[in-house]
Amino acid sequence: MPKRKAKILIVDDAQINRIILCELLRNQYQILEAEDGKKALEMIKEDKSIDLVLLDIVMPNMDGYQVLEKMKEQRYLEYLPVIIISSEGDTTSMEKAYELGATDYIRRPFESYIINRRIKNTLMLYEK
């Protein structure tokens, strides 16, 4: 029986960023998309088979930090890794994301090889 493709939720208000990540990942993974933090949290609550979240920080209504806070409150972070992908590259942003429970932080612009490798590594770690 073939192994199930891991399911990744991409959360970013910029459609172009979601398109780029979808194109990059769709052959290896099942992809879901959310255009804001509220929608992402609804999807995470409804779909327990999501394996990883790729999360932007700067979004309207509910930013990535607020999403991480809610995920921490709901205990989703205990089993669901979150990789931040953001153009916010300062140390303060990175520290805050890690403190709130992010598994990894990748700055834009990113190399496709790096993003693939870090996703694969994170999924392998959480599988164990």
Protein Blocks (a to p, Z undefined) as FASTA:
>chain_A
ZZdddddddddfblklmmmmmmmmmmmpccdddfbfklmmmmmmmmmmbfbdcddfbdgh
iafklmmmmmmmnommmmmccddddfblbfklmmmmmmnopabdcdddddfklmmmmmmm
mmmmmmZZ
